[in-house]
Amino acid sequence: MSEKIDVPVVPRGGLDPVPGEWRRVSSRYVWVDLVGSVISGLVATAAAAIPFWATQLVWLLVIPAVVFLIVLVNAAITPRRVRAIGYRLRDDDLLVRRGILFQRFAAVPYGRMQLVDVNRGPLARALGLAEVKLVTAAAASNVTVPGLPMADAEQLRDRLVELAESRRAGL
């Protein structure tokens, strides 16, 4: 007799330690992230060219060339990196994920939230996006959910504040 063994189905993108439906950020956030990465990368490339400008040694142009190549690779993977950002409202906490190769999952218990803030930079504001920042007592546990449409960010903020107040009341 052969026994049937149930094998869990592995999601296409790899192991999902927290199965369920994730809410993704807006696809327009790609532009915000891309512009920020490219501007930072061009500044880093210019800074890497300073040794060449100071010495006029041609072989030192390798440094800014390598930095520029890294900027191009970073720009190429930006859409995939943005698609990897997501969040889930669970019963007791907010779970935020990000990362492609090195995935990070951060769970913020509702009762530990001290401040829920909505921020908008100039480019994000032009695209109608915002980020929700969660502040807790531990400095290392601050979490942001970027690239949300403004209405969704305000709705998420209000829901998190409501949940945080109800959980703190029970402490």
DSSP file (Angstrom, degrees, kcal/mol; ACC not computed):
  #  RESIDUE AA STRUCTURE BP1 BP2  ACC     N-H-->O    O-->H-N    N-H-->O    O-->H-N    TCO  KAPPA ALPHA  PHI   PSI    X-CA   Y-CA   Z-CA
    1    1 A M              0   0    0      0, 0.0     2,-0.5     0, 0.0     0, 0.0   0.000 360.0 360.0 360.0 139.4    0.0    0.0    0.0
    2    2 A S        -     0   0    0      2,-0.0     2,-0.4     0, 0.0     0, 0.0  -0.907 360.0-141.7-110.0 136.7    1.2    3.5   -0.8
    3    3 A E        -     0   0    0     -2,-0.5     2,-0.5     1,-0.0     0, 0.0  -0.768  15.4-128.2 -94.7 136.6    0.4    6.4    1.4
    4    4 A K        -     0   0    0     -2,-0.4     2,-0.5     2,-0.0    -1,-0.0  -0.742  22.5-158.6 -86.2 126.8   -0.4    9.7   -0.1
    5    5 A I        -     0   0    0     -2,-0.5     2,-0.5     2,-0.0    -2,-0.0  -0.913  14.1-131.8-108.2 127.7    1.7   12.5    1.4
    6    6 A D        -     0   0    0     -2,-0.5    -2,-0.0     1,-0.0     0, 0.0  -0.668  22.0-164.8 -78.9 122.4    0.4   16.1    1.1
    7    7 A V        -     0   0    0     -2,-0.5     2,-0.0     3,-0.0     3,-0.0  -0.934  23.2-118.5-108.0 126.2    3.2   18.3   -0.1
    8    8 A P        -     0   0    0      0, 0.0     2,-0.5     0, 0.0     0, 0.0  -0.357  28.9-115.8 -64.3 141.9    2.7   22.0    0.3
    9    9 A V        -     0   0    0     -2,-0.0     0, 0.0     1,-0.0     0, 0.0  -0.666  25.6-138.6 -80.1 126.8    2.7   24.0   -2.9
   10   10 A V        -     0   0    0     -2,-0.5     5,-0.1     1,-0.1    -1,-0.0  -0.741  23.8-113.9 -87.0 127.9    5.6   26.4   -3.1
   11   11 A P    >   -     0   0    0      0, 0.0     3,-1.8     0, 0.0    -1,-0.1  -0.185  27.3-110.1 -58.1 155.0    4.7   29.8   -4.6
   12   12 A R  T 3  S+     0   0    0      1,-0.3     3,-0.1     3,-0.0    -2,-0.0   0.838 115.7  53.7 -57.3 -37.6    6.3   30.7   -7.9
   13   13 A G  T 3  S-     0   0    0      1,-0.3     2,-0.3     0, 0.0    -1,-0.3   0.406 122.4 -89.8 -81.7   2.9    8.5   33.4   -6.4
   14   14 A G  S <  S-     0   0    0     -3,-1.8     2,-0.3     2,-0.1    -1,-0.3  -0.809  77.6 -11.0 122.1-165.7   10.0   31.1   -3.8
   15   15 A L        -     0   0    0     -2,-0.3     3,-0.1    -5,-0.1    -5,-0.1  -0.519  54.3-156.3 -72.6 133.3    9.0   30.2   -0.2
   16   16 A D        -     0   0    0     -2,-0.3    -1,-0.1     1,-0.1    -2,-0.1  -0.908   5.0-168.7-110.9 103.1    6.4   32.4    1.2
   17   17 A P  S    S+     0   0    0      0, 0.0    -1,-0.1     0, 0.0    -2,-0.0   0.722  84.5  41.0 -66.2 -19.0    6.7   32.2    5.0
   18   18 A V  S    S-     0   0    0     -3,-0.1    -3,-0.0     2,-0.1     0, 0.0  -0.782  84.0-158.0-130.0  88.3    3.4   33.9    5.5
   19   19 A P        +     0   0    0      0, 0.0     2,-0.3     0, 0.0     0, 0.0  -0.280  45.0  80.7 -66.8 152.8    0.8   32.6    3.0
   20   20 A G  S    S-     0   0    0      2,-0.0     2,-0.5    68,-0.0    -2,-0.1  -0.817  84.7 -44.1 140.0-178.9   -2.1   34.8    2.1
   21   21 A E        -     0   0    0     -2,-0.3     2,-0.3     2,-0.0    66,-0.0  -0.717  51.2-157.9 -89.3 124.6   -3.1   37.7    0.0
   22   22 A W        -     0   0    0     -2,-0.5     2,-0.5    66,-0.1    66,-0.2  -0.760  12.4-134.1 -98.0 144.2   -0.6   40.6   -0.1
   23   23 A R  E     -A   87   0A   0     64,-2.7    64,-1.9    -2,-0.3     2,-0.2  -0.869  25.8-148.7 -95.3 128.4   -1.5   44.1   -1.1
   24   24 A R  E     -A   86   0A   0     -2,-0.5    62,-0.2    62,-0.2    59,-0.1  -0.558  14.5-108.9 -95.7 161.0    1.0   45.6   -3.4
   25   25 A V        -     0   0    0     60,-1.0   123,-0.2    57,-0.4   122,-0.1  -0.351  51.9 -75.6 -79.3 168.3    2.1   49.1   -3.8
   26   26 A S    >   -     0   0    0    121,-3.1     3,-1.5     1,-0.1     4,-0.2  -0.330  31.4-130.4 -65.4 143.9    1.1   51.2   -6.9
   27   27 A S  T >  S+     0   0    0      1,-0.3     3,-1.3     2,-0.2     4,-0.3   0.717 105.8  70.6 -67.5 -19.1    3.0   50.5  -10.1
   28   28 A R  T >> S+     0   0    0      1,-0.2     3,-1.1     2,-0.2     4,-0.9   0.705  79.6  76.8 -68.8 -18.3    3.5   54.3  -10.4
   29   29 A Y  H <> S+     0   0    0     -3,-1.5     4,-2.6   118,-0.3     5,-0.3   0.733  76.6  75.6 -64.6 -20.4    5.9   54.0   -7.5
   30   30 A V  H <> S+     0   0    0     -3,-1.3     4,-2.9     1,-0.2    -1,-0.3   0.908  94.4  50.4 -55.2 -41.8    8.4   52.5  -10.0
   31   31 A W  H <> S+     0   0    0     -3,-1.1     4,-2.6    -4,-0.3     5,-0.2   0.895 109.6  49.3 -66.5 -40.1    9.0   56.1  -11.3
   32   32 A V  H  X S+     0   0    0     -4,-0.9     4,-2.1     2,-0.2    -2,-0.2   0.951 116.6  41.8 -62.8 -49.0    9.6   57.5   -7.8
   33   33 A D  H  X S+     0   0    0     -4,-2.6     4,-2.4     1,-0.2    -2,-0.2   0.898 115.3  50.8 -65.4 -41.2   12.1   54.8   -6.9
   34   34 A L  H  X S+     0   0    0     -4,-2.9     4,-2.7    -5,-0.3     5,-0.2   0.923 110.6  47.4 -64.9 -45.4   13.7   54.9  -10.3
   35   35 A V  H  X S+     0   0    0     -4,-2.6     4,-2.5     1,-0.2     5,-0.2   0.925 113.7  48.2 -63.1 -44.0   14.2   58.7  -10.3
   36   36 A G  H  X S+     0   0    0     -4,-2.1     4,-2.2    -5,-0.2    -1,-0.2   0.909 113.8  46.9 -62.4 -41.8   15.6   58.6   -6.8
   37   37 A S  H  X S+     0   0    0     -4,-2.4     4,-2.6     2,-0.2    -2,-0.2   0.908 113.3  48.0 -66.8 -42.2   18.0   55.8   -7.7
   38   38 A V  H  X S+     0   0    0     -4,-2.7     4,-2.5     2,-0.2     5,-0.2   0.919 112.4  48.1 -67.4 -43.1   19.2   57.4  -10.9
   39   39 A I  H  X S+     0   0    0     -4,-2.5     4,-2.0    -5,-0.2    -2,-0.2   0.945 115.2  45.3 -62.5 -47.1   19.8   60.8   -9.2
   40   40 A S  H  X S+     0   0    0     -4,-2.2     4,-2.4    -5,-0.2    -2,-0.2   0.905 113.5  51.3 -61.3 -41.1   21.7   59.2   -6.4
   41   41 A G  H  X S+     0   0    0     -4,-2.6     4,-2.4     1,-0.2    -2,-0.2   0.876 108.4  49.9 -65.2 -38.6   23.6   57.0   -8.8
   42   42 A L  H  X S+     0   0    0     -4,-2.5     4,-2.3     2,-0.2    -1,-0.2   0.880 110.9  49.8 -68.9 -36.8   24.7   59.9  -11.0
   43   43 A V  H  X S+     0   0    0     -4,-2.0     4,-2.4    -5,-0.2    -2,-0.2   0.921 112.1  48.2 -64.5 -43.2   25.9   61.8   -7.9
   44   44 A A  H  X S+     0   0    0     -4,-2.4     4,-2.1     2,-0.2    -2,-0.2   0.880 110.9  51.3 -64.7 -37.9   27.9   58.7   -6.9
   45   45 A T  H  X S+     0   0    0     -4,-2.4     4,-0.9     2,-0.2    -2,-0.2   0.915 110.5  48.1 -65.0 -42.9   29.3   58.4  -10.4
   46   46 A A  H >< S+     0   0    0     -4,-2.3     3,-0.6     1,-0.2     4,-0.4   0.904 112.0  49.7 -63.9 -40.7   30.4   62.0  -10.4
   47   47 A A  H >< S+     0   0    0     -4,-2.4     3,-1.2     1,-0.2    -1,-0.2   0.872 107.3  54.8 -65.9 -35.5   32.0   61.5   -6.9
   48   48 A A  H 3< S+     0   0    0     -4,-2.1     4,-0.3     1,-0.2    -1,-0.2   0.701 102.3  58.9 -70.4 -18.0   33.8   58.4   -8.2
   49   49 A A  T <X S+     0   0    0     -4,-0.9     4,-2.2    -3,-0.6     3,-0.4   0.536  79.3  91.1 -86.5  -6.8   35.3   60.5  -11.0
   50   50 A I  H <> S+     0   0    0     -3,-1.2     4,-2.4    -4,-0.4     5,-0.2   0.896  81.1  55.6 -58.6 -43.1   37.0   62.9   -8.6
   51   51 A P  H  > S+     0   0    0      0, 0.0     4,-1.9     0, 0.0     6,-0.3   0.898 109.4  47.9 -57.8 -37.6   40.3   60.9   -8.5
   52   52 A F  H  > S+     0   0    0     -3,-0.4     4,-3.5    -4,-0.3    -2,-0.2   0.939 111.6  49.2 -65.8 -45.9   40.5   61.1  -12.3
   53   53 A W  H  < S+     0   0    0     -4,-2.2    -1,-0.2     1,-0.2    -3,-0.2   0.857 113.9  47.1 -61.7 -34.6   39.8   64.9  -12.3
   54   54 A A  H  < S+     0   0    0     -4,-2.4    -1,-0.2    -5,-0.2    -2,-0.2   0.851 129.3  20.3 -76.2 -34.5   42.4   65.4   -9.6
   55   55 A T  H  < S-     0   0    0     -4,-1.9    -2,-0.2    -5,-0.2    -3,-0.2   0.654  84.7-138.3-111.4 -18.9   45.2   63.3  -11.2
   56   56 A Q     <  +     0   0    0     -4,-3.5     2,-0.7    -5,-0.3    -4,-0.1   0.724  48.6 151.7  60.5  24.0   44.3   63.0  -14.9
   57   57 A L    >   -     0   0    0     -6,-0.3     3,-1.6    -5,-0.2    -1,-0.2  -0.786  39.6-150.3 -85.0 116.9   45.3   59.3  -14.8
   58   58 A V  G >  S+     0   0    0     -2,-0.7     3,-2.2     1,-0.3     4,-0.2   0.829  90.4  64.3 -61.0 -36.1   43.1   57.6  -17.5
   59   59 A W  G >  S+     0   0    0      1,-0.3     3,-1.4     2,-0.2    -1,-0.3   0.723  88.5  71.0 -63.7 -19.1   43.0   54.2  -15.7
   60   60 A L  G X  S+     0   0    0     -3,-1.6     3,-1.0     1,-0.3    -1,-0.3   0.590  77.0  80.1 -72.8  -9.0   41.1   55.9  -12.8
   61   61 A L  G <> S+     0   0    0     -3,-2.2     4,-1.7     1,-0.2    -1,-0.3   0.637  75.3  76.4 -70.1 -11.7   38.1   56.2  -15.2
   62   62 A V  H <> S+     0   0    0     -3,-1.4     4,-2.4     2,-0.2    -1,-0.2   0.874  87.0  59.8 -63.3 -36.4   37.4   52.6  -14.4
   63   63 A I  H <> S+     0   0    0     -3,-1.0     4,-2.2     1,-0.2     5,-0.2   0.960 108.7  39.4 -61.8 -54.7   36.0   53.6  -11.0
   64   64 A P  H  > S+     0   0    0      0, 0.0     4,-2.6     0, 0.0    -1,-0.2   0.844 113.8  57.2 -66.0 -28.7   33.2   55.8  -12.3
   65   65 A A  H  X S+     0   0    0     -4,-1.7     4,-2.1     2,-0.2    -2,-0.2   0.917 108.6  45.5 -64.7 -42.1   32.5   53.3  -15.1
   66   66 A V  H  X S+     0   0    0     -4,-2.4     4,-2.2     2,-0.2    -1,-0.2   0.914 113.3  49.7 -66.7 -42.7   32.0   50.5  -12.5
   67   67 A V  H  X S+     0   0    0     -4,-2.2     4,-2.0     1,-0.2    -2,-0.2   0.916 111.1  49.9 -62.1 -42.4   29.8   52.8  -10.4
   68   68 A F  H  X S+     0   0    0     -4,-2.6     4,-2.2     1,-0.2    -1,-0.2   0.878 108.4  52.9 -64.6 -37.8   27.7   53.7  -13.5
   69   69 A L  H  X S+     0   0    0     -4,-2.1     4,-2.3     2,-0.2    -1,-0.2   0.902 108.2  50.3 -62.8 -41.4   27.3   50.1  -14.4
   70   70 A I  H  X S+     0   0    0     -4,-2.2     4,-2.5     1,-0.2    -2,-0.2   0.892 108.6  52.8 -63.3 -39.3   26.0   49.4  -10.9
   71   71 A V  H  X S+     0   0    0     -4,-2.0     4,-2.4     2,-0.2    -2,-0.2   0.908 109.1  49.6 -62.1 -42.4   23.5   52.3  -11.3
   72   72 A L  H  X S+     0   0    0     -4,-2.2     4,-2.2     2,-0.2    -2,-0.2   0.917 111.5  47.5 -64.3 -43.6   22.3   50.8  -14.6
   73   73 A V  H  X S+     0   0    0     -4,-2.3     4,-1.8     2,-0.2    -2,-0.2   0.922 112.1  50.5 -63.2 -43.2   21.8   47.3  -13.1
   74   74 A N  H  X S+     0   0    0     -4,-2.5     4,-0.7     1,-0.2    -2,-0.2   0.907 110.7  49.1 -60.5 -42.5   20.0   48.9  -10.1
   75   75 A A  H >< S+     0   0    0     -4,-2.4     3,-0.5     1,-0.2    -1,-0.2   0.868 108.5  54.5 -65.3 -36.0   17.7   50.8  -12.5
   76   76 A A  H 3< S+     0   0    0     -4,-2.2     4,-0.3     1,-0.2    -1,-0.2   0.847 112.2  41.8 -68.0 -33.9   17.0   47.6  -14.5
   77   77 A I  H 3X S+     0   0    0     -4,-1.8     4,-2.4     1,-0.2    -1,-0.2   0.479  87.6  96.2 -93.4  -1.3   15.8   45.7  -11.4
   78   78 A T  H <X S+     0   0    0     -4,-0.7     4,-2.4    -3,-0.5     5,-0.2   0.908  81.1  52.3 -56.6 -46.4   13.8   48.6   -9.9
   79   79 A P  H  > S+     0   0    0      0, 0.0     4,-1.9     0, 0.0    -1,-0.2   0.910 112.9  45.1 -59.1 -39.3   10.5   47.5  -11.4
   80   80 A R  H  > S+     0   0    0     -4,-0.3     4,-1.0     2,-0.2    -2,-0.2   0.884 111.6  52.6 -69.7 -37.8   10.9   44.0  -10.0
   81   81 A R  H  < S+     0   0    0     -4,-2.4    18,-0.4     1,-0.2     4,-0.3   0.884 109.8  49.0 -64.7 -38.5   12.1   45.4   -6.6
   82   82 A V  H >< S+     0   0    0     -4,-2.4     3,-1.5     1,-0.2   -57,-0.4   0.888 106.6  55.6 -69.1 -38.9    8.9   47.5   -6.4
   83   83 A R  H 3< S+     0   0    0     -4,-1.9    -1,-0.2     1,-0.3    -2,-0.2   0.756 100.9  61.1 -64.1 -22.3    6.7   44.6   -7.3
   84   84 A A  T 3< S+     0   0    0     -4,-1.0     2,-0.4    -3,-0.3    -1,-0.3   0.603  82.9  97.0 -80.7 -11.0    8.2   42.7   -4.3
   85   85 A I    <   +     0   0    0     -3,-1.5   -60,-1.0    -4,-0.3     2,-0.3  -0.652  51.3 141.5 -81.5 130.5    6.9   45.4   -1.8
   86   86 A G  E     -AB  24  97A   0     11,-2.0    11,-2.8    -2,-0.4     2,-0.3  -0.975  31.1-152.3-158.3 170.0    3.7   44.4   -0.1
   87   87 A Y  E     -AB  23  96A   0    -64,-1.9   -64,-2.7    -2,-0.3     2,-0.4  -0.986   1.4-160.1-148.2 156.9    1.8   44.5    3.1
   88   88 A R  E     - B   0  95A   0      7,-2.4     7,-2.8    -2,-0.3     2,-0.7  -0.999  15.9-140.4-138.7 135.0   -0.9   42.5    4.9
   89   89 A L  E     - B   0  94A   0     -2,-0.4     5,-0.2     5,-0.2     2,-0.2  -0.871  32.8-179.3 -91.6 114.8   -3.2   43.5    7.8
   90   90 A R        -     0   0    0      3,-2.7    -2,-0.0    -2,-0.7     0, 0.0  -0.451  43.3 -90.0-105.3-177.3   -3.4   40.5   10.0
   91   91 A D  S    S+     0   0    0      1,-0.2     3,-0.1    -2,-0.2    -1,-0.0   0.898 120.7  14.2 -61.6 -42.2   -5.4   39.9   13.2
   92   92 A D  S    S+     0   0    0      1,-0.1    18,-1.9    18,-0.0    19,-0.4   0.532 127.5  17.0-114.3  -9.1   -2.7   41.2   15.6
   93   93 A D  E     - C   0 109A   0     16,-0.3    -3,-2.7    17,-0.1     2,-0.5  -0.969  66.3-108.4-156.9 168.4   -0.1   43.0   13.4
   94   94 A L  E     -BC  89 108A   0     14,-2.3    14,-3.0    -2,-0.3     2,-0.5  -0.920  32.4-155.7-102.3 129.0    0.8   44.6   10.1
   95   95 A L  E     -BC  88 107A   0     -7,-2.8    -7,-2.4    -2,-0.5     2,-0.4  -0.931  10.1-173.0-111.3 126.6    3.2   42.6    8.0
   96   96 A V  E     -BC  87 106A   0     10,-2.8    10,-3.0    -2,-0.5     2,-0.3  -0.957   2.1-170.6-120.2 135.0    5.4   44.3    5.5
   97   97 A R  E     +BC  86 105A   0    -11,-2.8   -11,-2.0    -2,-0.4     2,-0.3  -0.924  12.3 156.5-124.5 152.3    7.6   42.6    3.0
   98   98 A R  E     + C   0 104A   0      6,-1.7     6,-3.1    -2,-0.3   -13,-0.1  -0.970  27.4  68.9-161.5 162.2   10.3   43.8    0.6
   99   99 A G        -     0   0    0    -18,-0.4     4,-0.2    -2,-0.3     5,-0.0   0.052  45.1-141.0 103.9 148.9   13.3   42.6   -1.3
  100  100 A I  S    S+     0   0    0      2,-0.2     3,-0.3     3,-0.1    -2,-0.0   0.791  97.7  14.5-105.2 -68.1   14.1   40.2   -4.1
  101  101 A L  S    S+     0   0    0      1,-0.3     2,-0.8     2,-0.0    -2,-0.0   0.933 138.3  36.5 -77.4 -48.4   17.2   38.3   -3.3
  102  102 A F  S    S-     0   0    0      2,-0.0    -1,-0.3     0, 0.0     2,-0.2  -0.865  86.8-160.2-106.3  96.6   17.3   39.2    0.4
  103  103 A Q        -     0   0    0     -2,-0.8     2,-0.4    -3,-0.3    -4,-0.2  -0.549   3.9-160.6 -82.3 141.8   13.7   39.2    1.5
  104  104 A R  E     -C   98   0A   0     -6,-3.1    -6,-1.7    -2,-0.2     2,-0.5  -0.987   6.9-171.8-124.7 128.5   12.7   41.1    4.6
  105  105 A F  E     -C   97   0A   0     -2,-0.4     2,-0.5    -8,-0.2    -8,-0.2  -0.984   7.1-173.3-118.2 121.7    9.4   40.5    6.5
  106  106 A A  E     -C   96   0A   0    -10,-3.0   -10,-2.8    -2,-0.5     2,-0.5  -0.969   6.7-162.8-119.7 124.5    8.6   43.0    9.3
  107  107 A A  E     -C   95   0A   0     -2,-0.5   -12,-0.2   -12,-0.2    -2,-0.0  -0.920   3.1-167.8-106.1 124.5    5.7   42.4   11.6
  108  108 A V  E     -C   94   0A   0    -14,-3.0   -14,-2.3    -2,-0.5     5,-0.1  -0.932  19.0-135.6-114.1 109.4    4.6   45.4   13.6
  109  109 A P  E >>  -C   93   0A   0      0, 0.0     3,-1.4     0, 0.0     4,-0.6  -0.383  13.5-131.1 -63.1 138.3    2.1   44.6   16.4
  110  110 A Y  G >4 S+     0   0    0    -18,-1.9     3,-1.1     1,-0.3    58,-0.2   0.871 105.8  57.9 -59.3 -38.0   -0.8   47.1   16.5
  111  111 A G  G 34 S+     0   0    0    -19,-0.4    -1,-0.3     1,-0.2   -18,-0.1   0.674 103.5  54.0 -68.2 -16.6   -0.4   47.6   20.2
  112  112 A R  G <4 S+     0   0    0     -3,-1.4    25,-0.6    24,-0.0     2,-0.3   0.535  80.0 111.4 -94.3  -8.3    3.2   48.7   19.8
  113  113 A M  E <<  +D  136   0B   0     -3,-1.1    23,-0.2    -4,-0.6     3,-0.1  -0.500  33.8 170.7 -71.4 129.3    2.5   51.5   17.2
  114  114 A Q  E     +     0   0B   0     21,-3.2     2,-0.3     1,-0.4    22,-0.2   0.691  67.4  16.7-106.7 -28.8    3.1   54.9   18.6
  115  115 A L  E     -D  135   0B   0     20,-1.6    20,-2.9     2,-0.0     2,-0.5  -0.990  53.2-166.1-148.9 134.9    2.8   57.0   15.5
  116  116 A V  E     -D  134   0B   0     -2,-0.3     2,-0.3    18,-0.2    18,-0.2  -0.979  23.8-176.9-121.9 115.8    1.3   56.4   12.0
  117  117 A D  E     -D  133   0B   0     16,-3.0    16,-3.5    -2,-0.5     2,-0.5  -0.876  21.6-147.9-120.1 143.4    2.5   59.1    9.6
  118  118 A V  E     -D  132   0B   0     -2,-0.3     2,-0.3    14,-0.2    14,-0.2  -0.960  22.3-174.3-110.8 122.3    1.7   59.8    5.9
  119  119 A N  E     -D  131   0B   0     12,-2.8    12,-2.7    -2,-0.5     2,-0.4  -0.874   8.9-171.0-117.1 148.6    4.6   61.4    4.0
  120  120 A R        -     0   0    0     -2,-0.3    10,-0.1    10,-0.2    -2,-0.0  -0.953   6.7-158.5-141.5 119.9    4.6   62.7    0.4
  121  121 A G     >  -     0   0    0     -2,-0.4     4,-2.7     1,-0.1     5,-0.2  -0.360  39.7 -97.3 -83.5 173.8    7.7   63.8   -1.5
  122  122 A P  H  > S+     0   0    0      0, 0.0     4,-2.0     0, 0.0     5,-0.1   0.914 123.2  41.8 -63.2 -43.7    7.4   66.1   -4.5
  123  123 A L  H  > S+     0   0    0      2,-0.2     4,-1.5     1,-0.2     6,-0.2   0.920 116.2  49.0 -70.6 -42.1    7.6   63.3   -7.2
  124  124 A A  H  4>S+     0   0    0      1,-0.2     5,-3.6     2,-0.2     4,-0.4   0.899 110.7  51.6 -62.1 -40.0    5.2   61.1   -5.2
  125  125 A R  H ><5S+     0   0    0     -4,-2.7     3,-1.1     1,-0.2    -1,-0.2   0.900 107.1  52.9 -63.0 -40.9    2.8   64.0   -4.7
  126  126 A A  H 3<5S+     0   0    0     -4,-2.0    -1,-0.2     1,-0.3    -2,-0.2   0.819 112.9  44.7 -63.9 -30.2    2.9   64.6   -8.5
  127  127 A L  T 3<5S-     0   0    0     -4,-1.5    -1,-0.3    -5,-0.1    -2,-0.2   0.398 118.5-111.5 -94.1   1.9    2.0   61.0   -9.1
  128  128 A G  T < 5S+     0   0    0     -3,-1.1    22,-2.0    -4,-0.4     2,-0.2   0.781  74.1 131.5  75.6  27.9   -0.7   61.0   -6.4
  129  129 A L  E   < + E   0 149B   0     -5,-3.6     2,-0.3    20,-0.2    -1,-0.2  -0.696  30.7 177.4-112.7 163.5    1.3   58.6   -4.1
  130  130 A A  E     - E   0 148B   0     18,-2.3    18,-2.7    -2,-0.2     2,-0.4  -0.947  21.7-127.5-151.5 168.6    2.2   58.6   -0.4
  131  131 A E  E     -D  119   0B   0    -12,-2.7   -12,-2.8    -2,-0.3     2,-0.6  -0.969  13.5-140.8-124.1 144.5    4.1   56.5    2.1
  132  132 A V  E     -DE 118 145B   0     13,-2.2    13,-2.7    -2,-0.4     2,-0.5  -0.909  18.0-162.0-103.7 123.5    2.8   55.3    5.5
  133  133 A K  E     -DE 117 144B   0    -16,-3.5   -16,-3.0    -2,-0.6     2,-0.5  -0.916   1.8-158.1-111.0 129.8    5.5   55.3    8.2
  134  134 A L  E     -DE 116 143B   0      9,-3.5     9,-1.7    -2,-0.5     2,-0.5  -0.921   6.6-164.9-108.8 126.4    5.0   53.3   11.4
  135  135 A V  E     +D  115   0B   0    -20,-2.9   -21,-3.2    -2,-0.5   -20,-1.6  -0.936   9.9 176.6-114.4 131.4    6.9   54.4   14.5
  136  136 A T  E     -D  113   0B   0     -2,-0.5   -23,-0.1     2,-0.4     6,-0.1  -0.641  47.8 -93.6-119.3-179.6    7.3   52.1   17.5
  137  137 A A  S    S+     0   0    0    -25,-0.6     2,-0.5    -2,-0.2   -24,-0.1   0.846 108.6  73.7 -65.9 -33.5    9.2   52.4   20.7
  138  138 A A  S >  S-     0   0    0      1,-0.1     3,-1.4     3,-0.1    -2,-0.4  -0.724  75.2-148.8 -85.4 124.4   12.2   50.5   19.3
  139  139 A A  G >  S+     0   0    0     -2,-0.5     3,-1.0     1,-0.3    -1,-0.1   0.823  95.1  57.0 -62.2 -32.4   14.1   52.7   16.8
  140  140 A A  G 3  S+     0   0    0      1,-0.2    -1,-0.3    -3,-0.0    -3,-0.0   0.606  98.2  63.0 -76.0 -10.3   15.1   49.7   14.8
  141  141 A S  G <   +     0   0    0     -3,-1.4    -1,-0.2    -5,-0.1     2,-0.2   0.328  66.2 128.7-100.9   9.1   11.6   48.6   14.2
  142  142 A N    <   -     0   0    0     -3,-1.0     2,-0.4    -4,-0.1    -7,-0.2  -0.465  39.6-169.2 -65.8 133.8   10.3   51.6   12.2
  143  143 A V  E     -E  134   0B   0     -9,-1.7    -9,-3.5    -2,-0.2     2,-0.4  -0.948  11.3-160.6-129.3 143.7    8.6   50.4    9.0
  144  144 A T  E     -E  133   0B   0     -2,-0.4   -11,-0.2   -11,-0.2   -13,-0.0  -0.957  10.5-157.7-123.9 147.0    7.4   52.3    5.9
  145  145 A V  E     -E  132   0B   0    -13,-2.7   -13,-2.2    -2,-0.4     3,-0.3  -0.920  28.3-168.0-117.5  99.6    5.0   51.2    3.3
  146  146 A P  E     +     0   0B   0      0, 0.0   -15,-0.2     0, 0.0  -120,-0.1  -0.339  53.2  35.2 -86.4 167.2    5.8   53.3    0.2
  147  147 A G  E    S+     0   0B   0      1,-0.2  -121,-3.1  -122,-0.1  -118,-0.3   0.768  70.3 148.6  70.8  30.7    4.0   53.9   -3.0
  148  148 A L  E     -E  130   0B   0    -18,-2.7   -18,-2.3    -3,-0.3    -1,-0.2  -0.777  55.1-106.3 -94.9 140.7    0.4   53.9   -1.9
  149  149 A P  E  >  -E  129   0B   0      0, 0.0     4,-2.6     0, 0.0     3,-0.3  -0.375  38.6-111.4 -57.2 146.1   -2.3   56.0   -3.6
  150  150 A M  H  > S+     0   0    0    -22,-2.0     4,-2.4     1,-0.3     5,-0.2   0.864 116.7  50.2 -54.2 -43.6   -3.1   58.9   -1.3
  151  151 A A  H  > S+     0   0    0      1,-0.2     4,-2.2   -23,-0.2    -1,-0.3   0.908 112.5  47.3 -63.2 -41.3   -6.6   57.7   -0.6
  152  152 A D  H  > S+     0   0    0     -3,-0.3     4,-2.8     2,-0.2    -2,-0.2   0.880 110.6  52.6 -66.4 -38.0   -5.3   54.2    0.3
  153  153 A A  H  X S+     0   0    0     -4,-2.6     4,-2.6     2,-0.2    -2,-0.2   0.919 111.4  45.6 -64.4 -43.6   -2.5   55.7    2.5
  154  154 A E  H  X S+     0   0    0     -4,-2.4     4,-2.5    -5,-0.2    -2,-0.2   0.899 113.9  49.1 -66.7 -39.5   -5.1   57.7    4.5
  155  155 A Q  H  X S+     0   0    0     -4,-2.2     4,-2.3    -5,-0.2    -2,-0.2   0.912 112.6  47.7 -65.3 -42.4   -7.4   54.8    4.8
  156  156 A L  H  X S+     0   0    0     -4,-2.8     4,-2.8     2,-0.2     5,-0.2   0.918 111.5  51.0 -64.1 -43.3   -4.5   52.5    6.0
  157  157 A R  H  X S+     0   0    0     -4,-2.6     4,-2.5     1,-0.2     5,-0.2   0.941 111.6  46.9 -58.1 -48.4   -3.4   55.2    8.5
  158  158 A D  H  X S+     0   0    0     -4,-2.5     4,-2.2     1,-0.2    -1,-0.2   0.901 113.6  48.2 -62.6 -41.2   -6.9   55.6    9.9
  159  159 A R  H  X S+     0   0    0     -4,-2.3     4,-2.6     2,-0.2    -1,-0.2   0.918 112.4  48.5 -65.6 -43.4   -7.3   51.8   10.2
  160  160 A L  H  X S+     0   0    0     -4,-2.8     4,-2.9     2,-0.2    -2,-0.2   0.893 111.3  49.8 -65.2 -39.6   -3.9   51.3   11.9
  161  161 A V  H  X S+     0   0    0     -4,-2.5     4,-2.5    -5,-0.2    -1,-0.2   0.922 111.8  49.2 -63.6 -43.3   -4.6   54.1   14.4
  162  162 A E  H  X S+     0   0    0     -4,-2.2     4,-1.9    -5,-0.2    -2,-0.2   0.930 114.6  44.1 -61.4 -46.1   -8.0   52.6   15.2
  163  163 A L  H  X S+     0   0    0     -4,-2.6     4,-2.1     2,-0.2    -2,-0.2   0.898 112.8  52.0 -66.1 -40.4   -6.4   49.1   15.6
  164  164 A A  H  X S+     0   0    0     -4,-2.9     4,-2.4     1,-0.2     5,-0.2   0.912 110.0  48.6 -63.9 -42.3   -3.5   50.5   17.7
  165  165 A E  H  X S+     0   0    0     -4,-2.5     4,-1.6     1,-0.2    -1,-0.2   0.891 112.1  48.5 -65.5 -39.0   -5.8   52.4   20.0
  166  166 A S  H  X S+     0   0    0     -4,-1.9     4,-0.7    -5,-0.2    -1,-0.2   0.866 113.8  46.6 -70.4 -34.2   -8.0   49.3   20.6
  167  167 A R  H  < S+     0   0    0     -4,-2.1     3,-0.4     1,-0.2     4,-0.2   0.877 111.6  50.3 -75.1 -37.2   -5.0   47.1   21.3
  168  168 A R  H >< S+     0   0    0     -4,-2.4     3,-1.4     1,-0.2    -2,-0.2   0.840 102.6  61.4 -68.6 -31.8   -3.3   49.6   23.6
  169  169 A A  H 3< S+     0   0    0     -4,-1.6    -1,-0.2     1,-0.3    -2,-0.2   0.808 102.4  52.7 -63.8 -28.0   -6.5   49.9   25.6
  170  170 A G  T 3<        0   0    0     -4,-0.7    -1,-0.3    -3,-0.4    -2,-0.2   0.493 360.0 360.0 -85.9  -2.9   -6.3   46.2   26.4
  171  171 A L    <         0   0    0     -3,-1.4    -1,-0.2    -4,-0.2    -2,-0.1   0.471 360.0 360.0 -79.7 360.0   -2.7   46.4   27.8
